[in-house]
Amino acid sequence: MRFDPASLKYDDKGLIPAIAQDAESGDVLMMAWMNAAAVQKTLETGRVTYWSRSRQAFWIKGETSGHVQELVDFRYDCDSDCILVTVTQTGPACHTNRRSCFYRAVRDGDVVELMSPMV
């Protein structure tokens, strides 16, 4: 059976959440949005492509920063409403220059910063 991006369940804006996970470490790197065309571009090119809600345009991860995400595996959940892309990440994934966007935790009611920006 061939995969059709239209088979995924998108929200009322035509978007679906996409979680990027490092293929080697298993670390969750970031969450962004895709539309059906971004899903198709990602699968066709092997370069992870998101949909920028603020710019209303495709966002090929690393296109300007060089911090690219190369697709290793593409999965979707049991409800077909969330994507997991495992990637080979070059450089930081977060715009704050950290390896992961998930660099803060709440521990005993306090915010703890788990990682510093990469140099």
N, C-alpha and C positions, 0 to 999 in steps of 0.2 A: 504494500500500500504506500503510495507516494504522499509525502507531507504537503499540506496546503496551509499557508499562513492564515488564510481566512477561516480555518477550522478552530483557531484560538478564540477565546472569549475576551473581547476588548471592552473597555468602559464606554460611556456615552460620548467620549471625545475620540474614540477610536484608538485608545492607548492601552497597553498592558505593562505591568511592572516587570522589569528584568533585573535579576540579581547577578552580579559578576563575582565569581569565585576563582581564586588562584588555583590552577590545575595541580601545581606541585605541592603547595603547603595546605590547601584546603581552606585558607583564610577567605572570609567574605570581604570583598574589596569595595563594593559600592552597589547602589540601586539607582536605576534610571528608567526611563520609559522608552518603549518601542511602539511603532505602529506596524501595520502589516507590511508596508514597503520597507521599513527598517529591518524587519525580520528577514525578508527576502534578500535584501542587500547583504546582511550579515552572513546568511547561508551561502550566497553566491560568491562573495569575495573572501570570506574568512577573516575579515576585519570587522570587529564589533561596531555596529552602527546603531545609534540611539536616535530618538526624536527629541529635540530641544523644545520644551514647552514655552520657554521665554522667547526664543528666536523664531519659533515655528519653522524649523528647518532641520535637516538631517545633521547629526553630530557624529562624525566618525572619530571614535576615541583616539586621541593622540595626533590628530591631523595637524594641529598647530603646535602642540607641546612636544610632540615626539614620544609621548607616553602611551604607546599603542597597546591595544588588546587584540591578540591573535586568538581566534576561536579554536578551542580544543574539542569541546563537546557542547551540544545544544539540547537542553531538556525542557520539558514543561510539566506542570503538576497535574494531579488527578482531576482537577476541575477545569483544566485548560485555561486558567486565568492568571498564571504567573510563569515566567520564564527563568530558567537558571542557565547561564552561560559560564562554562568553565573556560578559563583563558590563560594564556601566557602573557603576563603583564610586564611591559618594559617601563621601568621607573615607577613613580608614584601614581596611584589611581585617583587620588583625591586632589581637588583644585587647591587645597591647603598645603600641597606638596608632601602629604603623608601617604604611606603605602596603602592605607585603607581609609575610607570615609567614616568607618566605625571606630574612631579612635578615642571616644569618651565612654565611660561607664559610670553607673551610679552604684556606689558602695557605701552601705550604712548611711544612706541619705545624702552622701557627698558626691560631687562630680569629680571623677578621677580621669586625668589624661593618660592614656595608655601608651601613646607613641608621640614622638616629636617629628617635626617636618624633616624630610630627607634633605641632605646637603647636596 
